[in-house]
């Protein structure tokens, strides 16, 4: 059976794309066939992180220039990538029919891989929500910063409202200690339980690691270097937990009550 994971965040700059790439590399190293869908349509940058120059993007598929499977690029270790296009105004203004077609492409392509990872855009746009809805699990990436956690909760709230069978996990990135990650998750989870009636799962935390930025600047984010950093090791460890939370949705504890959001 194939699994689809959607990596989302309430705001940009929290390490969502890096998490997607490192998860893909780790799962590929474990012997799985992996597809990354760059779902930040029109503003995609998975190709930049992975150091590849894509020939095609999703607009080429929409225009009939190439079939969806033929539009896939090959990244490190043989990971396949569907490029979302960057700086293309047509993609930033996708019609509803185009969005439905894009979701159809994702589901049809996912059938050919053990794991499909969708690197969704930041925020709470309808496209981000729809990408989560076609996934088996939603992974919300945040940092311990207050505004990042607030935006993460806002995304979790909307995802929980879009479906009663929620399957949401939280990853806390750029932490100084594991305790800081656990504290940040608890704040989000406690508010989710109080106002939404369920607790998201905790995938874990990734330490702040300047070596990752240095590797990216040198364009050496390939698999042979990916797990030689503290952050890379943490992403690899977390990737092995992904399948644990896929089978069952989050358990709801109570009838959701009205809440005004994450308060501090």
N, C-alpha and C positions, 0 to 999 in steps of 0.2 A: 504494500500500500504506500502511496505517496503522501507526504505531509507538506502543508503550506504554512509558513510562518510569516507574519507581517510585522516588520520592525517599524514602530512609529514613535513619535515624540510630540509633546505639547508645544515645544519651541525648538528652534534650530540651535546648532552649536553644542549639542550635548553628547555627540559621538554616535549618532544613530547609524550613519553610513559605515563608519569604522566597525561598529558592532556587526552589521550585516556581512561585511567582507570577512571579518575574522571568524564568524560563525561558519560561513561557507567554506573557508579554507580548512577549518578544523573538521567539519563533517566530511569533506572530500578526503582528507587524510585518513579518516576512519573507514574509508571504502565505499562511501555512498556517492551516487551520482547527484550532482547539485546544479540547480539553476538559480541565478540571481535576476530578479526583475527589478530594474531601476524604475520605481514607481513615482519618483519625483519628476513627473512629466514636464518637460520644458526647462527644468533646472537640475537635471541629473548630473551626478558626479562620481558614480561608482567607477566609471572608466578612468577618471583622473586618479582615484585612490589606487586602483589596480594597475595603473601604468599602461593602459592599452588605448589604441586609437580605433574606435568602432567605424566600420564601413557603413552600417545601417542603423536606423533608429525606428521607433514605433511609427513615426510619420511615413516612412517608406512602406511600412506594412499597410497603413491606412490608404495610401495612394495606390496600392497594388503593385508597387515596384518589386517587392519580394514577399515570399510567403513567410509567415511567422517563424517557422522552424529555421528557415534559411537566413533569417535576420539575426540569429544568435551569434555572438562573438565568443571566442575561446580565451579564457583567462588562465591564470596560474593553476597548475595541476589538472588542467582540462575542465575547469568550471565553465559553464555556459552562462552568458550574460545577454539579457535583452535590454538594449540601451534605450533610455527614455527620451533622449534628445536634450540638447542644451541651447538656450538662447533662441528657441524657435517659437515665435509668437502664436502660430496656429495651435501648437500643443498646449499652450497656457490658456487657450480659450476653447477647449474641447466641448463639443456638443454632447448632449445626453446620449444620443445614439452612439457616438464615438466612445464614450465611457463604458457603455454596455458591451461594445465590441471588444474594448481593451480587456475587460474582466473575462470575457469569453476566451480571448487569446491566452490569458494567464491560466485559466482552468484547463484548457486543452493542452497547453505545453507542459503543465505540471504532471500530467499523466505519464510523461516519458522520463520522469526523474524521481529518485527516492525522496529528495527534499527540494522544495522551492522556497526561496527567501525573497520576500517583497520588501524592498527598501522604500517605504512610503515617504511622502513629503511630510514636513513638520506642520503642526497645527490641526485644526478640526474641520477642514474643508470636506464637502460631500465625497470627493474622490478618495480622500484618506479613509473615510468611514467605509466606503464601498470596498476598498481593498482589504480592510480588516474583515468585512463580512464574508469574503470568499475564502478566508484563511481558516485553518484549523485552530490556530492560536495567535493572539495578539500580544506582542511584546512591546511594552511602553518603556522607553529609555528616558532617564532623567539624571540630573545631578543633585547633590545635596543643597544647592542654592534654593532659596525660598521661592523665587519667581518660577524656577524650573519645575519645582514640585507642584506649585499651584497650577501651572499649565498642564502638567502630567495628570493631575486629578481631574481637570476639566475634560481632557481627552478620555480618561477612564469613564467618567460620568456619561459622556455621549455614547461611547461604545456599549456601555451597559444598558442604555436606553434603547439602542438599536436592536438588541436581541436579548431575550431572557436567558438563552443558553450561552452566557458569556464564558470565555476562556481567556482570561487576561493575566499576564505575568508582568512583573516590574524588574527592570535592571537599573541599578544605580551606578552611574559612571563617574569617573574623576573624583574618587574618594581619597581621603588621606589615610583612613584606617577602615578595616572591615566593620568596626563598631559604628562609624559614621554612616556607612551604607545601611546597616540594620536600623539605625535610628531614623534615617530618612524614609526608608520603606515603611516603618511602623507608623509614622505620621500620616502617610498617604493611606495605608491600609486601615488605620483606625477611623479616619474620616469616611472612607469608602464603606466600612461596616456600619457606621452610624447613619449615614444619609442614603446609601445605596443598597444596604442590606447584604453585602457580600465582601469578602476579603480577596483581593487579587493574590496570586502566587508570587513568591519571592525567588527570582532566579539567582540573585547574588549581586556582588559589586565588583567593579573594575577600578584598580588604583590609578590615580593620576600619574602619568609616566612620560617624562620628557623625551625618552628614547623613541616613542612612537612618532612624535612630531619630527624628530630628526630623520627617522627612516623614510617618512613620507616626503620630506624635502629632498631626499636623495633618490626618490622613486624606487626604493628597495623594499616595498611592501609585499614582495613575493613570498611564496610559502616557505622557502628556506630560511627566511628571516622572521617570519610572523610570530613565532612563539619563543623568541629569545629575549623577550622583554617581560617585565612584571605584568603589564597590561595584557600582552599576548597570552601569557600563561593563564591569566584569569579568564579571558574570553574562551580559551580552549576548555577549561574546566567547566564553565557554564554551559558550553555547547552540548556537553554530555547529559545535561539535565533537561534539555528541551523536550525529549520524548516522554518524560515522566508526567508532564502536565497536559498532554494532548488528548488523552482518551476521555477525560471527564471534565465537564464545565465547572466553573467556580460554584460552590455551594452558597445559596442565598439563605441568610439567617432570619430575615424578617421582611415584612412588607416595607418597601422603601418609603421613607418620609421625606418631606421637602427639606432641602438644604440649600444654603446660599453659596456653598463652595468651601474651599480649603481655608481655614482660618487659623491665625497664629496669635 
